[in-house]
Amino acid sequence: MKAVIIGSGIGGLLTSSFLAKNGYEVTVLEKAPYVGGRFTNLDYKGFGLSTGAFHMLPHGEDGPLAYLLKLLGANVTIVNSNPKGRIFYEGKTFHYRDGWKYLSWRERARAMKLLADIKRNKLPEGEEAETSGREWIKEKIGDNEFVDLFIKSFLGWADSVLDVPAGELAREIKTVLRWGGPGLVKGGCKAVTNELARLTREKGGKVLTRKKVVEIDPDEKKVITADGEEFSYNVLISNIGIKETVELVGRGHFDRDYLRRVDSLKPSEGIKYNVALRGESRIGNTVVFTLDTERINGYNEPSSINPELAPKGYTLIMLHHALQSRNVKAEQRKGIEDIYRIFPNLDVEGEILLIQTYLDGNPVNRVASGQVVEDFSIEGVYIVGDAYRPPGGIEVEGIALGVMRALEKLGLGTFEGWYP
């Protein structure tokens, strides 16, 4: 059985590794000169930045991505965050548990009941599930500014949007309650994607870079690259997005209703700031949710367990904010103002190394959280990656859940207990 994978992002490489392990003749086609997509390392001025992600997994060594890596026998080390998170509020940074003091006794009781209900799988249904997640939280707990700012910060950091439907938010809370908080990857993002590429090759698979696919012929079951080379397949895995895959196949192969649903999908977009600070680790292996900032939603410190990501005497901070307008320059200015609010002595202690903006053809996620198009109607073609994350799946953990779905459809595993 021949399998062709378009795109060597984490979704494509996860799938290629399992296919190769199960005896498929695998070929991965990647248009870039390197593998990993937005989940690999970028060397810049002696720092190990990333092409997109934050060298961090949303659920650390206990989430679905770590589980798939274990099944593959991947040589990847993940260190769970401790604490799971901190909060920056009113100019102070504190343990996330100390945030309870900003709730009244009644609000605490209602919050605890809501968390218990979510843990018992009592989730929003019907029209309620489609309402604003932040408004749903206000209805359940109360109109508490601290709570709303925390949810906004969490969504901005985790999903690169400032609100999601109530059903999606409830499932994301459920995954955090079930699988815990984040964890940093030893060696950064590339430790994962390079290992998956190695596992694919070890089982006889090919990983070809500078191979841009320009057409999918579903009748002949072949893909054609920009240099005119053709690759036949029995199974085709697309890691380049639903919309992009539809265009390669040709819109004439799909009915109007499906195209309408695909065309309605919206991406999540954001800006990442890479900051160098002199001296020792500042926050350690955790995430800081920033509540009283205008744009920045959160930040982490990947060099806290990966000193090789920063030159000696420096530490690396990565901050992120979900775009609130299409005026990128204005958004960046507000983000920089926030950075100085968090690190008021930045000019003395360090510098902003690089600002990375993710939008248009290179968004944070091709499909924002809370939007799912389950079926792809072309026989033998499966979608994985950031365009297909089942409900409740945060960032790369959602990508892992999508890969699980594809593997189940191919008869290569059963993962029912993993879906939120």
C-alpha positions in Angstrom: 0.0 0.0 0.0 1.3 3.4 -1.0 0.8 6.4 1.2 1.6 10.0 0.2 1.7 12.7 2.8 1.5 16.3 1.7 3.3 18.5 4.3 5.8 17.6 7.0 4.1 19.5 9.9 3.6 17.6 13.1 0.3 16.1 11.8 1.8 14.8 8.6 4.9 13.4 10.3 2.8 11.8 13.1 0.7 10.0 10.5 3.6 9.1 8.3 5.4 7.5 11.3 2.4 5.3 12.0 1.8 4.4 8.4 5.5 3.4 7.9 5.4 1.4 11.2 2.4 -0.5 9.8 4.1 -1.4 6.5 2.9 1.3 4.2 5.3 2.5 1.4 5.4 6.2 2.6 6.5 9.3 0.8 6.3 12.7 2.5 6.3 15.7 0.2 7.3 19.1 1.8 7.6 22.3 -0.2 10.0 24.0 2.3 13.7 23.1 2.5 13.2 21.7 6.0 10.7 19.5 7.9 8.5 20.5 10.8 6.4 23.3 9.4 5.5 25.6 12.4 6.8 23.1 14.8 10.6 23.2 14.5 13.5 25.4 15.7 14.7 28.6 14.1 18.3 29.6 14.8 18.5 33.4 15.2 21.3 35.4 16.7 22.4 32.5 18.8 18.9 31.8 20.1 16.7 28.7 19.4 13.4 30.3 18.4 10.6 28.4 16.8 8.9 28.6 13.5 5.5 28.9 15.2 4.9 27.0 18.4 6.4 27.7 21.8 8.6 24.6 22.4 5.7 23.5 24.6 2.9 21.0 24.6 -0.5 22.1 26.1 -0.8 18.9 28.2 2.8 18.0 28.6 3.7 14.3 29.0 0.1 13.3 29.8 -1.8 14.5 26.7 -2.7 12.8 23.4 0.4 13.9 21.6 2.7 12.5 24.2 0.6 9.3 24.1 1.1 8.9 20.3 4.9 9.6 20.7 5.0 6.8 23.3 3.2 4.4 21.0 5.8 5.1 18.3 8.7 4.7 20.8 9.9 8.2 20.0 13.0 9.4 21.8 11.4 12.6 23.0 11.5 14.0 26.6 8.7 16.2 27.9 9.0 18.0 31.2 5.7 18.9 32.8 5.3 22.5 34.0 5.5 23.3 37.7 3.3 25.1 38.5 0.8 24.5 35.7 0.5 28.3 35.3 1.0 31.7 36.8 -1.0 34.9 36.5 0.1 38.5 35.8 -2.5 40.8 37.2 -2.5 44.3 38.7 1.3 44.4 38.1 2.0 41.3 40.1 2.8 37.7 39.1 1.4 34.9 41.3 0.5 31.2 41.4 -2.8 30.5 39.5 -4.4 29.0 42.6 -4.1 32.5 44.3 -6.6 33.8 41.7 -9.5 32.3 43.7 -9.2 35.3 46.1 -10.6 37.6 43.3 -13.9 35.7 43.5 -16.6 36.1 46.1 -17.7 33.1 48.1 -20.7 32.7 46.0 -18.7 33.0 42.7 -16.3 30.4 44.1 -19.1 28.0 44.9 -20.6 28.4 41.4 -17.2 28.0 39.8 -16.5 24.8 41.7 -19.9 23.4 40.7 -19.2 24.3 37.0 -15.9 22.5 37.1 -17.5 19.4 38.7 -20.2 19.4 36.1 -17.6 19.6 33.3 -15.6 16.8 34.9 -18.7 14.7 34.9 -19.2 15.4 31.2 -22.2 17.7 31.8 -21.5 20.0 28.9 -23.5 22.6 27.0 -25.8 21.2 24.3 -27.9 22.5 21.5 -28.2 26.3 21.2 -26.3 26.8 24.5 -23.2 25.1 23.0 -23.2 27.6 20.2 -23.4 30.7 22.4 -20.3 32.8 23.4 -18.1 30.9 25.7 -17.2 34.0 27.7 -20.8 34.9 28.1 -21.6 31.3 29.2 -19.0 31.6 31.9 -20.5 34.9 33.1 -23.9 33.2 33.3 -22.6 30.3 35.2 -20.2 32.1 37.6 -21.1 35.7 37.6 -20.0 39.0 35.9 -16.5 38.8 37.5 -13.8 40.9 35.7 -10.9 38.7 36.9 -12.6 35.5 35.6 -13.4 37.0 32.2 -9.9 38.4 31.8 -8.5 35.0 32.7 -10.7 33.2 30.2 -9.7 35.8 27.5 -6.0 35.3 28.3 -6.3 31.5 28.3 -8.1 31.5 24.9 -5.7 34.0 23.4 -2.7 31.9 24.5 -4.1 28.5 23.8 -6.3 29.1 20.7 -5.2 32.5 19.3 -8.8 33.8 19.5 -10.5 35.8 22.3 -13.7 33.7 22.4 -15.0 30.3 21.3 -18.4 28.7 21.4 -19.5 27.5 24.9 -19.3 23.8 23.8 -15.7 24.2 22.7 -14.7 26.1 25.8 -16.2 23.5 28.1 -14.4 20.7 26.3 -11.1 22.6 26.5 -11.6 23.0 30.3 -12.4 19.3 30.5 -9.1 18.4 28.8 -7.1 20.6 31.2 -8.9 18.9 34.2 -8.2 15.5 32.7 -4.7 15.8 31.3 -3.3 18.7 33.3 -1.2 21.7 32.3 1.6 22.2 29.8 5.1 20.9 29.5 8.3 21.9 27.7 10.0 19.7 25.1 13.7 19.0 25.7 15.5 20.3 22.7 12.5 22.4 21.6 10.0 21.8 18.8 12.5 20.2 16.4 13.2 17.4 18.9 9.7 16.1 18.1 9.4 16.7 14.3 13.0 15.6 13.6 12.4 12.4 15.6 9.2 11.7 13.7 11.0 12.2 10.4 13.7 9.8 11.6 11.1 7.2 12.6 9.5 7.5 9.1 12.8 7.0 7.4 13.8 4.2 9.7 10.8 2.1 8.5 11.7 2.8 4.9 9.7 5.9 4.3 10.9 8.9 2.2 10.8 12.5 3.4 11.4 14.8 0.4 11.9 18.5 0.8 11.5 21.3 -1.8 8.6 19.2 -3.3 5.6 21.4 -3.7 2.4 19.6 -4.7 0.4 21.6 -7.3 -2.4 19.0 -8.2 -4.2 16.0 -6.7 -5.8 13.7 -9.3 -8.4 11.7 -7.2 -9.5 9.6 -10.3 -6.0 8.4 -11.1 -5.0 8.6 -7.4 -1.8 10.5 -7.9 -0.3 13.8 -6.9 1.8 16.1 -9.2 4.6 18.3 -7.9 5.7 21.7 -9.3 8.7 20.0 -11.0 6.4 17.7 -12.9 7.0 14.5 -10.8 4.1 12.2 -10.1 3.4 10.1 -7.1 0.7 7.5 -7.0 -1.1 6.6 -3.8 -3.7 4.3 -2.2 -3.9 6.6 0.8 -3.3 10.4 0.7 -2.8 12.4 3.9 -3.0 16.2 3.6 -1.4 18.3 6.2 -1.8 21.6 4.3 -5.4 22.6 5.2 -8.9 21.7 4.1 -9.3 24.7 1.8 -5.9 24.2 0.3 -6.6 20.5 -0.3 -10.0 21.3 -1.9 -8.2 23.6 -4.4 -5.6 21.0 -5.3 -8.3 18.4 -5.9 -10.5 20.9 -7.8 -13.8 22.4 -6.5 -15.8 20.6 -9.1 -15.3 17.3 -7.1 -17.4 18.7 -4.2 -21.0 19.5 -3.7 -22.2 23.1 -2.9 -23.1 22.4 0.7 -19.6 21.0 1.4 -17.9 23.9 -0.3 -20.1 26.4 1.6 -19.0 24.8 4.9 -15.3 24.8 3.8 -15.5 28.4 2.7 -17.0 29.5 6.0 -14.0 28.3 8.0 -11.9 31.0 9.6 -8.3 30.9 10.7 -6.8 32.1 14.0 -4.2 34.7 13.7 -1.6 36.2 16.1 1.8 37.7 16.8 4.7 36.1 18.6 7.4 38.1 20.3 10.8 36.6 21.1 12.6 38.4 23.9 16.1 38.0 25.3 16.8 38.8 28.9 20.1 38.9 30.6 20.6 36.8 33.8 19.0 33.7 35.3 15.6 32.1 34.6 12.7 34.4 35.4 9.6 32.2 35.7 10.8 28.6 35.1 8.9 25.9 33.3 5.4 27.4 33.3 3.0 29.7 31.5 2.1 33.2 32.7 -1.4 34.3 31.7 -1.4 38.1 31.4 -4.7 39.6 32.4 -4.2 43.3 32.6 -2.4 43.8 29.3 -4.0 45.2 26.2 -2.8 42.6 23.7 -0.3 40.1 25.1 -2.2 37.0 26.3 0.6 35.0 27.9 4.2 34.0 27.8 6.7 31.2 28.7 10.4 30.6 29.1 11.6 27.6 27.0 15.2 28.1 28.0 14.3 27.3 31.6 14.9 23.6 30.8 16.6 24.1 27.5 19.6 26.4 28.2 20.9 25.6 24.7 18.1 27.8 23.3 19.8 30.9 24.6 23.5 32.1 24.7 25.2 31.9 28.0 24.1 34.6 30.4 20.7 35.0 28.7 17.2 33.5 28.9 14.6 33.3 26.2 11.0 34.6 26.7 8.2 34.0 24.1 5.1 36.1 24.3 1.9 35.8 22.2 -1.2 37.7 21.4 -4.3 37.0 19.3 -4.8 39.6 16.6 -7.7 42.0 17.3 -7.5 43.9 14.0 -5.9 43.7 10.6 -3.7 46.8 11.3 -0.6 44.7 12.1 1.7 47.7 12.8 -0.8 49.1 15.4 -1.2 45.6 16.9 2.6 45.2 17.2 2.9 48.6 18.9 0.3 47.7 21.5 2.0 44.3 22.0 5.4 46.0 22.6 3.8 48.4 25.0 2.5 45.3 26.9 6.0 43.8 27.0 7.4 46.9 28.6 4.5 46.7 31.1 5.6 43.2 32.0 9.3 43.8 31.8 9.7 47.6 32.6 13.5 47.4 32.6 13.7 45.7 29.2 16.0 48.3 27.6 18.6 47.6 30.3 18.0 43.9 30.8 17.7 42.8 27.2 15.9 43.3 23.9 13.1 42.2 21.6 14.9 39.7 19.2 12.2 39.0 16.6 8.5 39.6 16.0 6.7 36.9 14.0 3.2 37.6 12.6 0.9 34.7 11.6 -1.9 35.6 9.3 -3.2 35.3 5.7 -1.5 32.3 4.1 0.5 31.6 7.3 -1.9 31.9 10.2 -1.5 30.4 13.7 -4.1 27.8 12.8 -5.7 27.4 9.4 -9.0 26.7 11.2 -9.8 28.4 14.5 -10.9 26.3 17.5 -14.6 25.5 17.6 -14.9 24.9 13.8 -14.8 21.4 12.5 -15.6 19.9 9.1 -15.7 16.2 9.9 -16.0 14.5 6.5 -13.8 14.8 3.4 -15.7 13.2 0.6 -12.8 12.1 -1.7 -12.1 8.4 -1.3 -8.7 7.6 0.2 -7.9 11.2 1.2 -7.6 12.3 4.8 -7.1 15.7 6.4 -4.7 16.1 9.4 -3.0 19.1 11.0 -4.1 22.4 12.3 -7.1 22.5 9.9 -8.7 19.5 11.6 -8.7 19.4 15.4 -11.7 17.6 17.0 -13.6 19.6 19.7 -11.6 20.3 22.8 -8.2 19.8 21.2 -5.9 22.6 22.1 -3.2 23.4 19.4 -0.9 20.4 18.8 -2.9 18.2 21.2 -5.9 18.8 18.9 -3.7 17.9 15.9 -2.9 14.6 17.7 -6.6 13.9 18.2 -7.2 14.5 14.5 -4.4 12.0 13.7 -6.0 9.5 16.0 -9.3 9.9 14.0 -7.4 9.3 10.7 -5.7 6.3 12.1 -9.0 4.8 13.2 -10.5 5.3 9.8 -7.5 3.5 8.3 -8.0 0.6 10.8 -4.6 1.3 12.6 -5.8 1.9 16.1 -8.6 2.6 18.5 -8.5 5.8 20.5 -12.1 6.3 21.7 -11.2 7.1 25.3 -9.1 10.1 24.2 -11.8 12.3 22.7 -13.1 15.0 25.1 
